[in-house]
């Protein structure tokens, strides 16, 4: 008798395959009893910052004493990272049981993402969560997570990414993401572009939904020594601090606080102490994550031009270093030309590598682009070799930064413990880091 292998089964679903439409996920969820209707949800879309906003929101809710589900994607090392309750990922045993249960019930083909979305929603029901924070996978309107009826819909920002699926204009991308706005619901955004805001306003008006915008209805202001002030819909808070590095995380924190304010009117009582503690204790891998101090080794999952721009600002403002040693790997469907144009000018040493996924752009192809832009680089045959090369060339006060893809972050986190390091635990001087 063959024993069911959940990992092999999921691999057979093809992680890169997409369904455009909600019919498959709706049918699958119906077959397992529509678990998403047994608890409240928050739905977060946007080009960048979705995961960080979701993590901060979930952390605050946990600090307030609620049982909270958190569903994010993609994972870095272990697929179970996507499904979390009260900051603990689903156990191997429970994961395997749920995968087998859904596999035996499903009646029509579904994608990898649809299957995992159903697994997360069912696990949250079994865990009796009070509320689940769900990160949209791609777009919004036709994403599997959009089967839920959220208390609040969030669109962090709009920039160019996934144009093959969402369209090649900001307007078309916005329309797809605005699909998560529900009739008579609430939408919160930190988008700034006039054309984007106009579409969101029009959609909210047609659906009789309320729209709250960062910079207008919600405001943040930096204080000295890493603290900031939040002026929200109903609350004004000062001396706030976040654990996640990068000035762009202030906007994500503001969105999380606005979410907390909005659900406060829907039965979720959250005091100021929970907010302070939740922000301070948020953990989110692969976003300006420091792996070691000497030399400073930084991971960032920026995978589009807007994300790389935010990373470059943080490298300039939040860290002090002599040379930037860049490890870069990217997927072939990304706008890597624009990404490279932004980060190459600040890089002293450039190491290009290829990722394991079949969507990866070859390092030699990236090298051609780098040379066309007037820069020289080294090619590493794999991520493990790229790490080793970076550690060899790094000197005192240099900073190693690996970026270009979340897949790169995952591969580095898998390889890093297996590599002999020279971390002497000395602290690295920083210009400014948000207090933890």
VOBA-43804 format. One record per residue (C-alpha): residue number from 1; x, y, z. Coordinates in nm, 2 decimals, always signed. Layout:
BEGIN
resi_x_y_z
NUM_X_Y_Z
...
This chain:
BEGIN
resi_x_y_z
1_+0.00_+0.00_+0.00
2_+0.15_+0.33_-0.11
3_+0.16_+0.60_+0.16
4_+0.02_+0.94_+0.06
5_+0.30_+1.20_+0.01
6_+0.17_+1.55_+0.05
7_+0.48_+1.72_-0.08
8_+0.49_+1.51_-0.40
9_+0.12_+1.57_-0.45
10_+0.15_+1.95_-0.41
11_+0.45_+1.95_-0.65
12_+0.23_+1.78_-0.91
13_-0.02_+2.07_-0.90
14_+0.24_+2.30_-1.07
15_+0.32_+2.60_-0.86
16_+0.34_+2.83_-1.16
17_+0.00_+2.75_-1.30
18_-0.27_+3.01_-1.26
19_-0.65_+3.01_-1.29
20_-0.83_+3.33_-1.39
21_-1.16_+3.31_-1.21
22_-1.31_+3.20_-0.88
23_-1.51_+2.90_-1.00
24_-1.25_+2.64_-0.91
25_-1.18_+2.77_-0.56
26_-1.55_+2.84_-0.49
27_-1.63_+2.48_-0.58
28_-1.35_+2.34_-0.37
29_-1.44_+2.55_-0.07
30_-1.81_+2.44_-0.10
31_-1.70_+2.08_-0.10
32_-1.52_+2.13_+0.23
33_-1.81_+2.32_+0.39
34_-1.71_+2.69_+0.32
35_-1.48_+2.72_+0.62
36_-1.40_+3.09_+0.53
37_-1.75_+3.18_+0.65
38_-1.69_+3.07_+1.01
39_-1.46_+3.36_+1.11
40_-1.39_+3.72_+1.02
41_-1.12_+3.81_+0.77
42_-0.90_+4.10_+0.66
43_-0.79_+4.10_+0.29
44_-0.46_+4.27_+0.18
45_-0.36_+4.33_-0.18
46_-0.11_+4.56_-0.34
47_+0.22_+4.56_-0.54
48_+0.45_+4.57_-0.24
49_+0.42_+4.57_+0.14
50_+0.13_+4.32_+0.16
51_+0.31_+4.07_+0.37
52_+0.46_+4.32_+0.61
53_+0.13_+4.49_+0.66
54_-0.04_+4.15_+0.72
55_+0.23_+4.05_+0.97
56_+0.20_+4.37_+1.17
57_-0.18_+4.35_+1.17
58_-0.17_+3.99_+1.29
59_+0.09_+4.07_+1.56
60_-0.12_+4.35_+1.70
61_-0.43_+4.13_+1.71
62_-0.23_+3.85_+1.88
63_-0.10_+4.10_+2.14
64_-0.47_+4.20_+2.20
65_-0.55_+3.84_+2.29
66_-0.73_+3.72_+1.98
67_-0.66_+3.39_+1.80
68_-0.54_+3.50_+1.46
69_-0.48_+3.32_+1.14
70_-0.22_+3.45_+0.89
71_-0.20_+3.34_+0.53
72_+0.08_+3.47_+0.31
73_+0.27_+3.38_+0.00
74_+0.51_+3.27_-0.13
75_+0.71_+3.08_+0.13
76_+1.08_+3.10_+0.17
77_+1.19_+2.75_+0.28
78_+0.90_+2.55_+0.40
79_+0.55_+2.57_+0.25
80_+0.40_+2.56_+0.60
81_+0.53_+2.91_+0.65
82_+0.22_+3.03_+0.46
83_-0.03_+2.90_+0.72
84_+0.02_+3.05_+1.07
85_-0.20_+3.07_+1.38
86_-0.08_+3.30_+1.66
87_+0.27_+3.32_+1.52
88_+0.31_+2.94_+1.49
89_+0.31_+2.76_+1.15
90_+0.09_+2.47_+1.10
91_+0.24_+2.14_+1.23
92_+0.37_+1.89_+0.98
93_+0.11_+1.64_+1.10
94_-0.19_+1.88_+1.07
95_-0.06_+2.00_+0.73
96_-0.04_+1.65_+0.59
97_-0.38_+1.55_+0.72
98_-0.55_+1.86_+0.57
99_-0.38_+1.81_+0.24
100_-0.49_+1.45_+0.22
101_-0.84_+1.54_+0.33
102_-0.89_+1.81_+0.06
103_-0.73_+1.59_-0.20
104_-0.98_+1.31_-0.13
105_-1.28_+1.55_-0.15
106_-1.20_+1.78_-0.44
107_-1.39_+1.71_-0.76
108_-1.22_+1.93_-1.02
109_-0.86_+2.04_-1.10
110_-0.72_+2.33_-0.89
111_-0.39_+2.51_-0.89
112_-0.13_+2.49_-0.62
113_-0.23_+2.83_-0.48
114_-0.60_+2.75_-0.48
115_-0.53_+2.42_-0.30
116_-0.32_+2.59_-0.04
117_-0.57_+2.87_+0.01
118_-0.84_+2.61_+0.08
119_-0.60_+2.43_+0.32
120_-0.53_+2.75_+0.51
121_-0.90_+2.85_+0.53
122_-0.99_+2.50_+0.66
123_-0.71_+2.50_+0.91
124_-0.82_+2.83_+1.05
125_-1.17_+2.69_+1.10
126_-1.04_+2.39_+1.28
127_-0.83_+2.61_+1.50
128_-1.13_+2.82_+1.58
129_-0.96_+3.15_+1.50
130_-1.13_+3.48_+1.58
131_-1.00_+3.64_+1.26
132_-0.78_+3.56_+0.97
133_-0.54_+3.81_+0.79
134_-0.51_+3.70_+0.43
135_-0.25_+3.82_+0.18
136_-0.37_+3.83_-0.18
137_-0.15_+3.61_-0.41
138_-0.17_+3.80_-0.74
139_-0.40_+4.09_-0.84
140_-0.72_+4.07_-0.64
141_-1.04_+4.04_-0.85
142_-0.97_+3.68_-0.96
143_-0.74_+3.58_-0.68
144_-0.84_+3.27_-0.47
145_-0.84_+3.47_-0.15
146_-1.12_+3.70_-0.29
147_-1.39_+3.44_-0.20
148_-1.39_+3.59_+0.15
149_-1.60_+3.88_+0.28
150_-1.35_+4.09_+0.47
151_-1.42_+4.34_+0.74
152_-1.16_+4.56_+0.57
153_-0.99_+4.54_+0.22
154_-0.64_+4.69_+0.19
155_-0.46_+4.80_-0.12
156_-0.11_+4.89_+0.00
157_+0.01_+5.05_-0.32
158_+0.01_+5.02_-0.70
159_+0.32_+4.98_-0.92
160_+0.42_+4.78_-1.22
161_+0.44_+4.40_-1.17
162_+0.29_+4.09_-1.32
163_+0.19_+4.29_-1.63
164_+0.14_+3.97_-1.83
165_-0.16_+3.90_-1.60
166_-0.28_+4.23_-1.47
167_-0.22_+4.46_-1.77
168_+0.06_+4.70_-1.86
169_-0.09_+5.03_-1.73
170_-0.15_+5.15_-1.38
171_-0.52_+5.18_-1.45
172_-0.56_+4.82_-1.55
173_-0.35_+4.70_-1.25
174_-0.56_+4.91_-1.02
175_-0.89_+4.78_-1.16
176_-0.77_+4.42_-1.09
177_-0.66_+4.50_-0.74
178_-0.98_+4.70_-0.67
179_-1.17_+4.38_-0.72
180_-1.13_+4.30_-0.35
181_-1.33_+4.61_-0.25
182_-1.67_+4.48_-0.13
183_-2.01_+4.64_-0.15
184_-2.07_+4.87_+0.16
185_-1.72_+4.77_+0.27
186_-1.41_+4.96_+0.38
187_-1.09_+5.01_+0.17
188_-0.76_+5.15_+0.30
189_-0.47_+5.24_+0.08
190_-0.14_+5.41_+0.08
191_-0.14_+5.46_-0.30
192_-0.04_+5.81_-0.41
193_-0.09_+5.84_-0.79
194_-0.39_+6.05_-0.89
195_-0.51_+5.81_-1.16
196_-0.49_+5.52_-0.91
197_-0.68_+5.71_-0.64
198_-0.94_+5.82_-0.89
199_-1.02_+5.46_-0.99
200_-1.03_+5.35_-0.62
201_-1.27_+5.64_-0.55
202_-1.49_+5.55_-0.84
203_-1.50_+5.18_-0.74
204_-1.58_+5.27_-0.38
205_-1.85_+5.51_-0.49
206_-2.02_+5.25_-0.71
207_-2.00_+4.99_-0.43
208_-2.10_+5.23_-0.15
209_-1.78_+5.15_+0.02
210_-1.56_+5.39_+0.23
211_-1.21_+5.48_+0.12
212_-0.94_+5.59_+0.36
213_-0.61_+5.72_+0.23
214_-0.27_+5.75_+0.39
215_-0.17_+6.12_+0.38
216_-0.53_+6.24_+0.39
217_-0.74_+6.04_+0.64
218_-0.44_+5.87_+0.80
219_-0.11_+6.04_+0.87
220_+0.23_+5.95_+1.01
221_+0.52_+6.16_+1.12
222_+0.87_+6.06_+1.22
223_+0.99_+6.16_+1.56
224_+1.34_+6.16_+1.68
225_+1.55_+5.85_+1.76
226_+1.34_+5.61_+1.55
227_+0.99_+5.67_+1.68
228_+0.69_+5.79_+1.49
229_+0.35_+5.95_+1.54
230_+0.02_+5.81_+1.40
231_-0.28_+6.04_+1.35
232_-0.56_+5.81_+1.25
233_-0.93_+5.79_+1.20
234_-1.01_+5.79_+1.57
235_-0.68_+5.76_+1.75
236_-0.36_+5.97_+1.79
237_-0.06_+5.77_+1.90
238_+0.30_+5.88_+1.96
239_+0.63_+5.72_+2.05
240_+0.55_+5.42_+1.83
241_+0.83_+5.19_+1.71
242_+0.85_+4.91_+1.46
243_+1.09_+4.62_+1.45
244_+1.09_+4.59_+1.07
245_+1.37_+4.79_+0.90
246_+1.32_+5.05_+0.63
247_+1.14_+5.38_+0.61
248_+0.88_+5.23_+0.38
249_+0.77_+5.01_+0.67
250_+0.62_+5.32_+0.83
251_+0.35_+5.33_+0.56
252_+0.28_+4.96_+0.61
253_+0.26_+5.02_+0.99
254_+0.01_+5.31_+0.93
255_-0.21_+5.08_+0.72
256_-0.20_+4.81_+0.99
257_-0.30_+5.07_+1.25
258_-0.59_+5.19_+1.03
259_-0.71_+4.83_+0.99
260_-0.70_+4.80_+1.37
261_-0.91_+5.12_+1.40
262_-1.17_+5.00_+1.15
263_-1.22_+4.66_+1.30
264_-1.25_+4.82_+1.64
265_-1.60_+4.93_+1.53
266_-1.68_+4.57_+1.43
267_-1.63_+4.39_+1.76
268_-1.26_+4.37_+1.80
269_-1.15_+4.57_+2.10
270_-0.77_+4.65_+2.09
271_-0.61_+4.88_+2.34
272_-0.30_+5.10_+2.29
273_-0.07_+4.86_+2.47
274_-0.15_+4.58_+2.22
275_-0.07_+4.82_+1.94
276_+0.27_+4.92_+2.09
277_+0.36_+4.56_+2.17
278_+0.23_+4.42_+1.84
279_+0.44_+4.66_+1.63
280_+0.75_+4.61_+1.84
281_+0.73_+4.23_+1.82
282_+0.64_+4.18_+1.45
283_+0.87_+3.93_+1.28
284_+0.88_+3.91_+0.90
285_+1.15_+3.72_+0.71
286_+1.33_+3.83_+0.40
287_+1.25_+4.21_+0.43
288_+1.58_+4.39_+0.52
289_+1.66_+4.08_+0.73
290_+2.01_+4.07_+0.88
291_+2.16_+3.72_+0.87
292_+2.49_+3.81_+1.03
293_+2.68_+4.12_+1.15
294_+3.05_+4.08_+1.04
295_+3.03_+4.13_+0.75
296_+2.68_+4.26_+0.76
297_+2.47_+4.03_+0.54
298_+2.13_+4.16_+0.44
299_+1.84_+3.98_+0.27
300_+1.56_+4.17_+0.09
301_+1.29_+4.01_-0.12
302_+1.24_+4.31_-0.35
303_+1.14_+4.17_-0.69
304_+1.02_+4.46_-0.89
305_+1.14_+4.82_-0.96
306_+0.93_+4.98_-0.68
307_+1.06_+4.73_-0.43
308_+1.42_+4.79_-0.54
309_+1.37_+5.16_-0.51
310_+1.26_+5.12_-0.15
311_+1.56_+4.90_-0.08
312_+1.80_+5.15_-0.23
313_+1.65_+5.43_-0.01
314_+1.70_+5.21_+0.30
315_+2.05_+5.12_+0.20
316_+2.13_+5.49_+0.18
317_+1.94_+5.61_+0.49
318_+1.94_+5.32_+0.73
319_+2.29_+5.16_+0.71
320_+2.65_+5.27_+0.71
321_+2.90_+5.07_+0.51
322_+3.21_+5.10_+0.30
323_+3.12_+4.90_+0.00
324_+2.79_+4.74_-0.12
325_+2.84_+4.38_-0.24
326_+2.53_+4.28_-0.44
327_+2.41_+3.93_-0.49
328_+2.14_+3.94_-0.76
329_+1.90_+3.67_-0.89
330_+1.57_+3.73_-1.06
331_+1.28_+3.56_-1.24
332_+1.26_+3.60_-1.62
333_+0.92_+3.76_-1.61
334_+1.03_+4.05_-1.40
335_+1.14_+4.40_-1.51
336_+1.50_+4.33_-1.43
337_+1.63_+4.60_-1.65
338_+1.47_+4.87_-1.44
339_+1.57_+4.69_-1.12
340_+1.93_+4.68_-1.22
341_+1.93_+5.04_-1.33
342_+1.83_+5.14_-0.98
343_+2.07_+4.92_-0.78
344_+2.39_+4.89_-0.99
345_+2.50_+5.25_-0.94
346_+2.53_+5.20_-0.57
347_+2.70_+4.85_-0.59
348_+3.08_+4.81_-0.57
349_+3.09_+4.44_-0.63
350_+2.82_+4.26_-0.83
351_+2.76_+3.88_-0.81
352_+2.49_+3.73_-1.04
353_+2.34_+3.39_-0.98
354_+2.07_+3.17_-1.11
355_+1.78_+3.03_-0.90
356_+1.65_+2.68_-0.89
357_+1.31_+2.76_-1.02
358_+1.25_+2.71_-1.39
359_+1.12_+3.07_-1.40
360_+1.47_+3.19_-1.32
361_+1.66_+3.42_-1.56
362_+2.01_+3.27_-1.62
363_+2.30_+3.45_-1.46
364_+2.47_+3.48_-1.81
365_+2.17_+3.66_-1.95
366_+2.17_+3.90_-1.66
367_+2.54_+3.95_-1.72
368_+2.47_+4.06_-2.08
369_+2.24_+4.33_-1.94
370_+2.48_+4.44_-1.68
371_+2.76_+4.48_-1.94
372_+2.53_+4.68_-2.17
373_+2.48_+4.92_-1.88
374_+2.85_+4.96_-1.84
375_+2.92_+4.76_-1.53
376_+3.13_+4.45_-1.46
377_+3.01_+4.15_-1.25
378_+3.09_+3.80_-1.14
379_+2.88_+3.50_-1.22
380_+2.81_+3.23_-0.95
381_+2.68_+2.90_-1.08
382_+2.43_+2.87_-0.79
383_+2.32_+3.06_-0.48
384_+2.55_+2.87_-0.24
385_+2.85_+2.97_-0.45
386_+2.73_+3.33_-0.47
387_+2.72_+3.34_-0.09
388_+3.07_+3.20_-0.07
389_+3.21_+3.45_-0.32
390_+3.05_+3.74_-0.14
391_+3.20_+3.63_+0.19
392_+3.54_+3.60_+0.04
393_+3.55_+3.95_-0.12
394_+3.38_+4.12_+0.18
395_+3.61_+4.33_+0.40
396_+3.55_+4.51_+0.73
397_+3.25_+4.75_+0.72
398_+3.13_+4.61_+0.38
399_+2.76_+4.52_+0.34
400_+2.64_+4.22_+0.15
401_+2.29_+4.25_+0.01
402_+2.11_+3.97_-0.16
403_+1.80_+4.08_-0.36
404_+1.60_+4.05_-0.68
405_+1.36_+3.77_-0.58
406_+1.19_+3.61_-0.29
407_+1.31_+3.28_-0.43
408_+1.66_+3.40_-0.39
409_+1.59_+3.49_-0.02
410_+1.45_+3.14_+0.03
411_+1.76_+2.97_-0.13
412_+2.00_+3.18_+0.08
413_+1.81_+3.09_+0.40
414_+1.84_+2.72_+0.31
415_+2.21_+2.74_+0.23
416_+2.34_+2.99_+0.49
417_+2.35_+2.76_+0.79
418_+2.56_+2.51_+0.59
419_+2.83_+2.77_+0.51
420_+3.12_+2.84_+0.74
421_+3.08_+3.20_+0.85
422_+3.31_+3.46_+1.01
423_+3.05_+3.64_+1.22
424_+3.23_+3.77_+1.53
425_+2.90_+3.91_+1.67
426_+3.03_+4.27_+1.67
427_+2.76_+4.52_+1.62
428_+2.76_+4.72_+1.29
429_+2.72_+5.09_+1.31
430_+2.40_+5.21_+1.15
431_+2.29_+5.56_+1.07
432_+1.94_+5.49_+1.19
433_+1.75_+5.17_+1.28
434_+1.39_+5.16_+1.41
435_+1.38_+5.06_+1.77
436_+1.29_+4.71_+1.86
